[in-house]
């Protein structure tokens, strides 16, 4: 339970970072898919290192970082693409991706990226 609480606390800060940059890039004329992907990469860099060290008490590496960014970045791009395609409001993109990435990101982090090898 403590692990999930730590992950959620980092997730709140990560979400604030993501949403802020998402809207900044939209203001500069980027599409939702592009804005979501770029904002994600900025936010995921923060959350990867903080979750790796603080939440999961694990070693971080370039390989783990790349694996995480590629997997979760594909998810970010997919949600943004879907929103662009059916012309949904940007808030839908943010809420949907935040919910999906919280659940999928936790499972992916716990069981693949920061899995304890015994």
N, C-alpha and C positions, 0 to 999 in steps of 0.2 A: 504494500500500500504506500509506503514511503517513496518507493521508486516512482510510482505513478504520480504522486504529489509533486515530486521534484520535476518530473517531465512536464507536468501541467504548468508549473510556475515558469519554467523556461519557455514553454509554448505560448504563454500569454505575452511575454516580451517579444518572442519571435513573431507573433501575429501582429503586434504593434509596428514592428520594423517592416514586416512584409506589406501591410496595408498602407503604411505611409509612403513607401517607395512605389507601390503600385499606382497610387494616385498621382504622385510626382511624375512618373513616366507617362501616364495618360494625359496629364496637362501639357507635356511636351510633344503630344501627337502620336505616341506609340499605340498600336492596337492592344486589345486586352490580352491576347495570347502572348505578345512580346512583353508587355508590362508585367504580367503575372510571372513569366519565366525569369526576367531580370530581377524583379523584387524578391522572388524566391531564392535566387542564388545569393543575394546579399544576406537575406535573413537566415538561410540554411548554413551559411558559413559561421554565423554567430551560434546558432543552435547546435551545430555539429560539435564544435569544440567545447561548448559549455555542457552539453549533455554527455559527451564522451568522458569528460573529466569529472564533472560535478554529479551528474545523475547516475551514470553507469560505472563510474570509477574504473574506467577502462583506458587502454592505450589508444591514442588516435594516430592515424597514419595517412599518408597521401592516398594510398590505395583505398582505404575505407572511405575517405572523404569523396573520392571520385565515384566510387560505387554508390554512395548515398546520394550525391548530387545528380548523377545520371538517372537513377531510378526515380527519385522524388521530382526531379526536374521534368521528366517525361510526364509525370502525373500533373504537374503544374501547367505544362504546355497543353496537355489534353483538355483540362478543364477550361483554360482560356480559349482554346480553339473552338470547343463546343459552344461556349458563350458567344464568341464572335459569329459563328455559323448561324445560330438561331437568333442573333441580335438581342441577347438578354442584357439587362442592366449590369454594370460593373460590380455592384454590390453582390449580385448573385455569384459572380465569379469568386469574389473574396470569401463569402460565407461558405460556399460549397467546397472550395479548396481548403479552407481552414479546418472544416469538419473532417473531410476525407484525409487530409495530411496528418491530422492529430492521431487518428486511429491507425492508419496505415503506417505512418512514421514511427509510432511507438512500437508496433509489432516488428517492423523491419529493423529498427534499432536494437530492440531487445533480443530478437532471435537470430539475426544475421550479422549486423554491423558490429555490435558490441557484445556479442554472445560470449559468455564465460566458457572457456575451454578447461575442462577438469581432467 
